[in-house]
Amino acid sequence: MSEDTQKEAPLSTPSKSNAQINDGKNTSQQQEGGSTVTIFDVATEIEDMLNDINKQIEKNSEEVSKIVNKINDKLDKVDRKIRSQQ
């Protein structure tokens, strides 16, 4: 069979990780400003960003809950006042 007519083998999962093959060096590296940035650095940065977002969401959720509770308290007072006047 000629090279043009040969079928390519399907992709398979490698038996060793890239870190094992490259003596612990990650092959998904990118040169940026002279320093090496690994995929793990990027993943850590993304995780930190997501944690910060989650903290902000929790903080905002608590603030919204406090505001809603204050509104409910005011509505309860108005309701009691109206009922007492009837």
Secondary structure, 3 states (H helix, E strand, C coil): CCCCCCCCCCCCCCCCCHHHHCCCCCCCCEEECCEEECHHHHHHHHHHHHHHHHHHHHHHHHHHHHHHHHHHHHHHHHHHHHHHHC
